[in-house]
């Protein structure tokens, strides 16, 4: 007797919902209604006899069984999608799933994508966002750009670039609290905190024997950190390629221009599993990333 197999459309719905951690976003990707996606998930749960997701209001997360089953499903779908079909009349365009941090995507990658598209118009890029320092799984992407210390096991890790960090504030904030002539004057300022741009290494360069701030607004997104600076919430650390436009428009001010942390603890890296270089489209994209951002 032939064994019964799970429906492929339900497997695709499960993989998309797990990747997005959202039924609504998965339904949008698959061009179906959220109720249709929920029906497919229920169908698959009935098939396997286990709950795949834990539901808390609108939030969903994988169950323990769901996490284990996802690995099997992704491997099966990848095998089907990668299997060569020599007689297919209209081959699918090569696609690359790329996961990137939000500020890098907004300020650096997207403005340069037209260059890659001009060189490789046949390659489709699919961009997904990740949270720096937290999302460390390559399981759902072909290539990742990570912002961190560059210590990632069992992957190929190549540095894209690093930039010095320096302090900035808005003119309105400076007018409110008074001039900041020396780093020691920061004792009267609100220091915006971020795990991505810690203050303590910059303090050392500035000659301040101060600990890392433990109070005040914390923003673990470099773009949000700059927005908080721009809106006058305090002093923050940033990098040239992110803040250049704001500096030119006079919306923020570069403080203590002779003090920069030349080698900050975090930089940008391209991260991938060794075997993906065997795919020509992925290989040329990684080389383009290294060439493009290695020149910054």
C-alpha positions, 0 to 999 in steps of 0.5 A: 500500500502506498504511504500517504504523503502530506499535501505540498501546499500545506507544507509550503504554508507551514514553512512560510508561517514558521519563517515569518512567525506570522500567519498574516505575512505568510498568507500575503507571501503565498497570495492567499487569505489568512483563513486559508493559510490557517486551514492549511496549517490545521490540515497539516497538524491533523496529518502529523497528529501534533501541534506545530504552532503555539498561539498566543493571541495574534502571536505564533511560535513553533512548538517543540515538535514544530521546530523538529518537523520544520527542519525536515520540511525545509530539506524536502522543499529545498530538494524539490526546488533544487532538483534539475529539470532539463526538459522544463520549457520555462526554467524559474529565475534563480533566486537568492534569499538574503537576510540583512539588518534593517539599517544596513538594508535601508541605508547601504544595500537598497540604494546599491541594488540597482548596480547588482540588477544591472549586472545580473538582471536574471537573478531575483533577490528576496530580502528579509530583515533580522535583528542584529545580535539576536537572529543567528540562524542561517536555516532560512537564508542563502546569505546573511549580512550580520552586524556583530563580533564576527564569531560565528561557528560552522559558517563561512564569515567574511568581513564586509567593512567597519567604520569608526563610531563617534558621538552625535546630538541634535542642535535642539538638544544641545540648545536645551542642555548647553554646549558639550565642549569636552567628553567629560561634559557628557555627565550632564547629558542623556546617553542613548543606549544600544547593545549595538553601539556600547559606550564603554569602548568609546569612553576609553578612547575619550579618556573617561573611566566610566562604566556602561550606562545602565539607565535611560532609553535603549534602542537596539536598532541603529536606525531608531537610535539615529531617529532618537538623536534627531528628535532630541532624546539625547546623545548617541553613537553612530557611523558615517554612512548612516548619519551623513545625510543628517549631518549635511542637512544640519539635523544632527551635530558631530561632537568631539570631532577628534575623538572616534573609536576606530575599531568598534566591537561590532562590524558588518560580515557576510555569513553563509554555509560553504556549499551555497557557493556552488550555486552560481547566482549565490556565488556572484552575489557574495562576490558583489557584496564583498567588492561593493562594501569592501570599498566603503 
